[in-house]
Structures are given as structure tokens and as C-alpha cells.
Amino acid sequence: MKIQLWSYNYDPEPTGIGPLSTVWAHAMRERGHQVEVVAAHPHYPEPVWGRPLRPRREVRDGIPVVRLPLWPGRGSTAQRPRQALTFTAARSGATPALGRADAIVAVSPSFPALAPAMAIARARRIPWVLWLQDILPDGATATGLIEDGRLIRALRRFELAAYRSARRVVVISNSFKANLLDKGVPADKIARIFNPASLPVQATSVGGRPVDARLVMTMGNVGHTQNLVHVVRAFEASPELTSLGARFVLVGDGVAGADVRAAITTDRVHVTGVVGREQLQGHLQRAAVAVVSQQYDGHDFNVPSKLMNFMAYGLPTVAAVRPDSEVARIVAEAGGGWVTSGSDPVELGRQLAQALSDTAERGRRGDSAWKFAQRNFTPESIAAQFEQVLAEITDRIKPAPAPLPEASHILSNGNGSLAGRTEGEELRA
């Protein structure tokens, strides 16, 4: 099958959706499909790869990629829509030159850039799948990025138009599916497939290896909804963690990076910036406990993909999140960590201290997380499920003969580093 993956982000971007799209493209190619990627020039989390003005073609690890220019910027409410709209314009201009595909898989975000996908799918009668990584209208309102009521209503109309246009909508969580059902999207149009781990599921869990018993880590994008300023303050203020000599490393960076660094008052907390794959894996192998944090009002509009990578390493996770969030549900179902309030600093400190102090329980929950990842988060399993979705909307392939696991045990960008980058393209800070 000839598949076009339309993704805002792709290799060599080290965090966010880029690693997910890259893993997906390779997994689909391994199943015998021809995959062509249509992506923006790399720009996330920072535009350190230059700013070309023209589209170009390249081949990355055997996969052809069409790179489209954009005007990067995420530092203000004006820069974000400008970046998305310039990419949308570039994608619109490039679509006539793209080759014929049997199916298109379009990732959102970029939300506005779904418009060219809708247009070319209709004009060429190509079935397309919307792969929903973030629910952007909900995210924009929950974070206060957009407050204009007329604009929000226009975005919601466009959102519903995209759901109608797509032959299938692949969502990455149960909460996303519930969100779309509430908006009137038919249940038979929605496929729930969790994101894959973008780092390999390890041969053994952290519980079976020597670790630094006082090291806590998180990784990936340092954004506002991660509430990491609160996590840092809770960590440093905890007398239990201070007594243990616990340390906290944040591997990554983002728009809230400066605020997080400003909140640090001790040498027990460190922000590394974005690192290469080898360094990231070193942190994952040494850490005893991971943290996934979220804090915002309303329904889930994203699912931190770092959780899937933590579980792939068998790293037990303290989830400082809303109790009704998808992160809380996955951690509880897997038995792979602890769930605590994202707004209670005292409880967060106590829970981290308890996790570090109880070696046996930490190992047990780490093993449970790892086994859950083995069942649910491998790229091969994700690709098989996507293949079934594509089989439903085309007559070019047959569904995989083996039955798939229950949807609640299906898989997930990892926020982290990724394989396959060329030498010299690791982003360091």
C-alpha cells in the first residue's frame, strides 16, 4: 500500500510528536508498505536546524520525506498561530506536486494544516485517517491560549468538519474517544490506538537492574500544562525527600523551561536541556522513579507520551495528575506506579519519598509497568492496528489474521530522543 504520513513533526526532532511519527513510519514500512512523509522543516522544541524558504526532498533511513518551510515561533500567542498558518500555506502549495497515495494519515497538530488534507482527499478521492494527538480547540481554551469566543466557535466548527471528512479518527486514549462521542462523532468512526513507546521496550525492567535509589526523573517537553514549577517546589520543600538526599533531573526543555529553572533553589534539582538518545537512555537506566505531571481544568486534550517510554524501561511512575485523567487510568490499570494529586505539594513529596524508600514495592510496580508496555506499547502492535484501520477504508490490504488485544490494552511519543538521526543532528543544551 502507498501511504502518505502528513505530520507537522518528524525526525530529527527529539521530543514530542516527531519521534512518534518516525517510529510509526518505520513500523509501517516493516510491514511492507510504501511510506512517504510530508512534514514541516524540523523546528521543535526549538528551531535550531535553520530556516529554509523552499520545500525540499530528502531520504531519512530509507523513507522519503518532503520538507515544507514554516515561520517558526512558540514564544507568544501571536507566534504559535503564525507558525501553524505558514505551514498550512506551505502544505497547501505543495499538495498538487505530491504523488498519488492509496491512503493519507494526517496527524493533528498541526490543526489548521488539516485543511489541505481534507481538500486533497476530496479532490483525489483518497481515503484519509485523522491521527489525533492533541484536541486543539480544547487545549487552546484550557490553557488560555485563545480567549476570543468567535475564534473558538470557528475552530470548533472546523474541528467537526475534520471529523466528518476523515474516514476514520484514531485517538490515543479512552478520554479522547469519550470527548469525540460527546461531540457527536459516530462510535464506528473512532479507533482507539494508544501511542507507541518511541524508545525500545527493554529486555528487562529497571527493577531487575542496579539503579540510583535516590534519583527521580522526568523528561520531554517542559510546557505550562506539565506544572513542573509546582513539582520542583514540592520536591525541594519536602522534608522527607530532603532527608533521603533525593535528586530530581528534568531531561528536556520547552516554553516553560526558564520558569522551571527560576524556581530551582537547591543543587538537588537539575534541568539538562534536550539531550541525545544515548544520554537520555542513561538517565532512564539510572533513575529509580519517574514523574508525569499535569495540571489544567477540563477534559484531557493530550496524553504525555513520556509515560509510555517510562513503562518501556520498567520505570515506576508517580503520576501527579487529575484522578480522572488518562494518565491516572493507565498507571492504575498497569499497576505501574502511584497516582497522587497534581495540586497537593505535600502529598506529592510524601509519595515520591515513599516510592524511593520501598525498594521491593518499587521493583514490583516497575515490573508491572514493563510487562504492560510489552503487551501494549510496541511499534509492531501499533502498526498492526493501524493496518486494520486502513483495511477498513480501502480494498488494498487485508486485515492482520491474528486478533488484536482489547483496545484498553493497545499501545503508546514518547517524549524523548529517537533512533535514526544522522550524525551531528542531536540537539543538545
C-alpha positions, 0 to 999 in steps of 0.5 A: 500500500502507498501511504502518505504520513502528513505530520507537522513533526518528524525526525530529527526532532527529539521530543514530542510528536516527531519521534512518534511519527518516525517510529510509526513510519518505520513500523509501517514500512516493516510491514511492507508498505510504501511510506512517504512523509510530508512534514514541516522543516524540523523546528521543535522544541526549538528551531535550531536546524535553520530556516529554509524558504523552499520545500525540499526532498530528502531520504531519512533511513530509507523513507522519503520525506518532503520538507515544507518551510514554516515561520517558526515561533512558540514564544507568544500567542501571536507566534504559535498561530503564525507558525501553524498558518505558514505551514498550512500555506506551505502544505497547501502549495505543495499538495498538487506536486505530491504523488498519488497515495492509496491512503493519507494519515494526517496527524493533528497538530498541526490543526489548521494544516488539516485543511489541505488534507481534507481538500486533497482527499476530496479532490483525489478521492483518497481515503484519509485517517485523522491521527489525533494527538492533541484536541486543539480547540480544547487545549487552546481554551484550557490553557488560555491560549485563545480567549476570543469566543468567535475564534473558538466557535470557528475552530470548533466548527472546523474541528467537526468538519475534520471529523466528518471528512476523515474516514476514520479518527484514531485517538490515543486514549479512552478520554479522547474517544469519550470527548469525540462521542460527546461531540457527536462523532459516530462510535464506528468512526473512532479507533482507539490506538494508544501511542507507541513507546518511541524508545525500545521496550527493554529486555528487562525492567529497571527493577531487575537492574542496579539503579540510583535509589535516590534519583527521580526523573522526568523528561520531554517537553517542559510546557505550562500544562506539565506544572513542573514549577509546582513539582520542583517546589514540592520536591525541594520543600519536602522534608522527607525527600530532603532527608533521603538526599533525593535528586530530581533531573528534568531531561528536556526543555520547552516554553516553560523551561526558564520558569522551571529553572527560576524556581530551582533553589537547591543543587538537588534539582537539575534541568539538562536541556534536550539531550541525545538518545544515548544520554537520555537512555542513561538517565532512564537506566539510572533513575529509580522513579519517574514523574508525569505531571499535569495540571489544567481544568477540563477534559484531557486534550493530550496524553504525555507520551513520556509515560509510555517510554517510562513503562518501556524501561520498567520505570515506576511512575508517580503520576501527579495528575487529575484522578480522572485523567488518562494518565491516572487510568493507565498507571492504575490499570498497569499497576505501574506506579502511584497516582497522587494529586497534581495540586497537593505539594505535600502529598506529592513529596510524601509519595515520591519519598515513599516510592524511593524508600520501598525498594521491593514495592518499587521493583514490583510496580516497575515490573508491572509497568514493563510487562504492560508496555510489552503487551501494549506499547510496541511499534509492531502492535501499533502498526498492526492496528493501524493496518486494520484501520486502513483495511477498513477504508480501502480494498488494498490490504487485508486485515492482520489474521491474528486478533488484536488485544482489547483496545484498553490494552493497545499501545503508546511519543514518547517524549524523548530522543529517537533512533535514526538521526544522522550524525551531528543532528542531536540537539543538545543544551 
